[in-house]
Amino acid sequence: MRLFGTVIVICMLVCNVVAASAQSYCPFLAFCGAQQGHCSGSCGAVAEVIDAARRPAWRQSCSDNCGAQYNSCAARLSPRCFDRENWH
């Protein structure tokens, strides 16, 4: 099931790359943003089961981790946004 989801996401990215004509839109960075949103949602969901006294620190740590994952993803994929030859 996880493989199916991955294939769907990749197909959507490929279709978006072909369809995107404006240089300001980068489907690769949109993918990184979607991952960050999912990560942040998971932080919020898990925070509900953590002891209330430890919740703020855990939430901050989790949020920082989501930001680091976004930065790593964007660093890997952003060159594709600006190198039009890799879009084919």
CYANA upper distance limits for C-alpha pairs under 8 A (distance plus 0.5 A):
  1 MET  CA      5 GLY  CA      6.94
  2 ARG  CA      6 THR  CA      6.75
  3 LEU  CA      7 VAL  CA      6.66
  4 PHE  CA      8 ILE  CA      6.74
  5 GLY  CA      9 VAL  CA      6.77
  6 THR  CA     10 ILE  CA      6.69
  7 VAL  CA     11 CYS  CA      6.59
  8 ILE  CA     12 MET  CA      6.64
  9 VAL  CA     13 LEU  CA      6.68
 10 ILE  CA     14 VAL  CA      6.70
 11 CYS  CA     15 CYS  CA      6.65
 12 MET  CA     16 ASN  CA      6.57
 13 LEU  CA     17 VAL  CA      6.59
 13 LEU  CA     27 PRO  CA      6.70
 13 LEU  CA     28 PHE  CA      7.65
 13 LEU  CA     31 PHE  CA      8.29
 14 VAL  CA     18 VAL  CA      6.82
 15 CYS  CA     19 ALA  CA      6.57
 16 ASN  CA     20 ALA  CA      6.22
 16 ASN  CA     27 PRO  CA      6.73
 17 VAL  CA     26 CYS  CA      8.16
 17 VAL  CA     27 PRO  CA      6.79
 17 VAL  CA     87 TRP  CA      7.03
 18 VAL  CA     87 TRP  CA      7.93
 18 VAL  CA     88 HIS  CA      8.28
 20 ALA  CA     25 TYR  CA      7.41
 20 ALA  CA     26 CYS  CA      8.36
 23 GLN  CA     81 CYS  CA      8.28
 23 GLN  CA     82 PHE  CA      8.37
 26 CYS  CA     30 ALA  CA      6.86
 26 CYS  CA     78 SER  CA      8.48
 26 CYS  CA     81 CYS  CA      6.02
 27 PRO  CA     31 PHE  CA      6.61
 27 PRO  CA     81 CYS  CA      8.41
 28 PHE  CA     32 CYS  CA      7.01
 28 PHE  CA     74 ALA  CA      8.32
 28 PHE  CA     77 LEU  CA      6.46
 28 PHE  CA     78 SER  CA      7.35
 28 PHE  CA     80 ARG  CA      8.06
 28 PHE  CA     81 CYS  CA      7.53
 29 LEU  CA     33 GLY  CA      6.66
 29 LEU  CA     73 CYS  CA      8.47
 29 LEU  CA     74 ALA  CA      6.49
 29 LEU  CA     77 LEU  CA      7.40
 29 LEU  CA     78 SER  CA      6.97
 29 LEU  CA     81 CYS  CA      8.49
 30 ALA  CA     34 ALA  CA      6.64
 31 PHE  CA     35 GLN  CA      6.78
 32 CYS  CA     36 GLN  CA      6.76
 32 CYS  CA     70 TYR  CA      6.25
 32 CYS  CA     73 CYS  CA      6.30
 32 CYS  CA     74 ALA  CA      6.76
 33 GLY  CA     37 GLY  CA      6.69
 33 GLY  CA     70 TYR  CA      7.31
 34 ALA  CA     38 HIS  CA      6.73
 35 GLN  CA     39 CYS  CA      6.63
 35 GLN  CA     70 TYR  CA      7.89
 36 GLN  CA     40 SER  CA      6.62
 36 GLN  CA     66 CYS  CA      6.20
 36 GLN  CA     67 GLY  CA      7.50
 36 GLN  CA     69 GLN  CA      7.77
 36 GLN  CA     70 TYR  CA      6.32
 37 GLY  CA     41 GLY  CA      6.65
 38 HIS  CA     42 SER  CA      6.72
 39 CYS  CA     43 CYS  CA      6.79
 39 CYS  CA     66 CYS  CA      6.31
 40 SER  CA     44 GLY  CA      6.88
 40 SER  CA     62 CYS  CA      8.22
 40 SER  CA     63 SER  CA      6.86
 40 SER  CA     66 CYS  CA      6.99
 41 GLY  CA     45 ALA  CA      6.77
 42 SER  CA     46 VAL  CA      6.58
 43 CYS  CA     47 ALA  CA      6.46
 43 CYS  CA     59 ARG  CA      6.94
 43 CYS  CA     62 CYS  CA      6.49
 43 CYS  CA     63 SER  CA      7.54
 44 GLY  CA     48 GLU  CA      7.27
 44 GLY  CA     59 ARG  CA      7.83
 45 ALA  CA     49 VAL  CA      8.30
 46 VAL  CA     50 ILE  CA      7.45
 47 ALA  CA     55 ARG  CA      6.53
 47 ALA  CA     58 TRP  CA      7.89
 47 ALA  CA     59 ARG  CA      7.01
 50 ILE  CA     54 ARG  CA      7.36
 50 ILE  CA     55 ARG  CA      6.34
 51 ASP  CA     55 ARG  CA      6.52
 52 ALA  CA     56 PRO  CA      8.28
 54 ARG  CA     58 TRP  CA      6.70
 55 ARG  CA     59 ARG  CA      6.43
 56 PRO  CA     60 GLN  CA      6.69
 57 ALA  CA     61 SER  CA      6.71
 58 TRP  CA     62 CYS  CA      6.56
 59 ARG  CA     63 SER  CA      6.49
 60 GLN  CA     64 ASP  CA      6.59
 61 SER  CA     65 ASN  CA      6.75
 62 CYS  CA     66 CYS  CA      6.82
 63 SER  CA     67 GLY  CA      6.80
 64 ASP  CA     68 ALA  CA      6.71
 65 ASN  CA     69 GLN  CA      6.69
 66 CYS  CA     70 TYR  CA      6.73
 67 GLY  CA     71 ASN  CA      6.71
 68 ALA  CA     72 SER  CA      6.67
 69 GLN  CA     73 CYS  CA      6.62
 70 TYR  CA     74 ALA  CA      6.47
 71 ASN  CA     75 ALA  CA      6.49
 72 SER  CA     76 ARG  CA      6.82
 73 CYS  CA     77 LEU  CA      6.62
 74 ALA  CA     78 SER  CA      5.80
 75 ALA  CA     79 PRO  CA      8.06
 77 LEU  CA     81 CYS  CA      7.80
 78 SER  CA     82 PHE  CA      7.55
 79 PRO  CA     83 ASP  CA      6.64
 80 ARG  CA     84 ARG  CA      7.65
 80 ARG  CA     86 ASN  CA      6.60
 80 ARG  CA     87 TRP  CA      7.57
 83 ASP  CA     87 TRP  CA      7.92
 84 ARG  CA     88 HIS  CA      8.27
